Amino acid sequence: MSPLSYCTNVHPAEDLPGVLAQLDRYAEPVRRLVGVDVLGLGLWLPAVLAHELAESPELRAKLRAELDARGLEVRTLNAFPYGGFHDEVVKHSVYRPEWTDRARLRYTVDCALVLGDLLPDAATYGSISTLPLAWRTPWSDADDEAATAAFAELTGALDGMAAASGRPIRLAVEPEPGCVLDTVADAVAWLAPRVDPRYVGLCLDTCHLAVSFADPAATVASIHAAGLAVVKVQASAALQVENPGSEEARAALADFTEPRYLHQVRERTATGTVLAADDLPEAMTDLPGREPWRVHFHVPLHARPAAPLSATTDVLRTAIAALESTVDDMPHVEVETYTWSVLPETAGNGGDTALIRGIAAELRWAGANLLELGGVR
């Protein structure tokens, strides 16, 4: 069985009382609605809170006890956003600090220390997803060297933790359009000669994978051929637009244009060239719109957008099937639809009840369509 979780970066909380409150307000009601005894959380801890917990064994024990009391467990952390993930405008700030900044290294080490004490007894490893080094500009050879050194220092810290606990914490680097490691191919090429694969591998975000127009099965094969592993899957779907130049499609896409998050767009031409825009408003003016688009906008797995839009859930299914046929033990699978508050059909509507029902529906969809995941259906 592969552990299934949902990512709590969908909930705004920047301190421990906020995180504990969201367990009562959202996570436990989701667990009850899904109908399982234990539900996995892909916990997001802002940097200030991660450091507070890393400094205090007592606070870590308190958090573990609060999780246990509600039938919740944590095998994976999302350490991509450093903080402020629900600010009015996030956009490019989500990529800071970069892996050239020691603050990113400290944050990741703090997360690893915390996760080591949160892991359930049955877990064989813990995973932490992280950003693909930085946004692509500016990036220099000196930056490359600094990031390489940071990964080496992190690996030393993770090796020491594994020796002490007997269970490794593994970093999962998450390629994202527009970043230094834009595609999985970029990430494999950068990581393979630099990292210890016992501690560093890939986070396969299937929304990002779809936006890149890469073949999912070939992508999974390329990761393993390079001696790396998929440490974690973020089960997610992108918006797809078959005819982005049509008036109907333009009107539908306008509803997804919002100010908080960056929504990168890719258009694949008839010759196979992939054209890029860094955000949806830019795509609406700069891309030709003659061939299909894929948009970095995480949409709920269980609910297809209304025509003429669709979702790339087939990419997710194919990637999971490729992993199942490649590895003996599946990686952690985390449902990461963080966009509920900015979806056109949900923005400002439905409140907590709609969000709880939506997350539960996604988890049931994942259980029914992807894997036999710990009894989740």
FENBEL-V288601 format. One record per run of one state. SS is the DSSP state (H for helix, E for strand, L for the rest). FROM is the first residue (numbers start at 1). LEN is the number of residues. If there is no record, write none. Layout:
ss-><SS | SS>
from-><FROM | FROM>
len-><LEN | LEN>
//
This chain:
ss-><L | E | H | L | H | L | E | L | H | L | H | L | E | L | H | L | H | L | E | L | E | L | H | L | E | L | E | L | H | L | E | H | L | H | L | E | L | E | L | H | L | E | L | E | L | H | L | E | L | E | L | H | L | E | L | H | L | H | L | E | L | E | L>
from-><1 | 4 | 8 | 11 | 16 | 35 | 39 | 45 | 47 | 55 | 57 | 70 | 72 | 79 | 91 | 96 | 102 | 119 | 125 | 132 | 135 | 136 | 141 | 166 | 168 | 175 | 179 | 180 | 184 | 193 | 200 | 206 | 212 | 216 | 226 | 230 | 236 | 237 | 242 | 247 | 255 | 265 | 269 | 274 | 278 | 280 | 287 | 293 | 300 | 309 | 312 | 313 | 325 | 332 | 336 | 340 | 343 | 351 | 370 | 373 | 374 | 376 | 377>
len-><3 | 4 | 3 | 5 | 19 | 4 | 6 | 2 | 8 | 2 | 13 | 2 | 7 | 12 | 5 | 6 | 17 | 6 | 7 | 3 | 1 | 5 | 25 | 2 | 7 | 4 | 1 | 4 | 9 | 7 | 6 | 6 | 4 | 10 | 4 | 6 | 1 | 5 | 5 | 8 | 10 | 4 | 5 | 4 | 2 | 7 | 6 | 7 | 9 | 3 | 1 | 12 | 7 | 4 | 4 | 3 | 8 | 19 | 3 | 1 | 2 | 1 | 1>
//
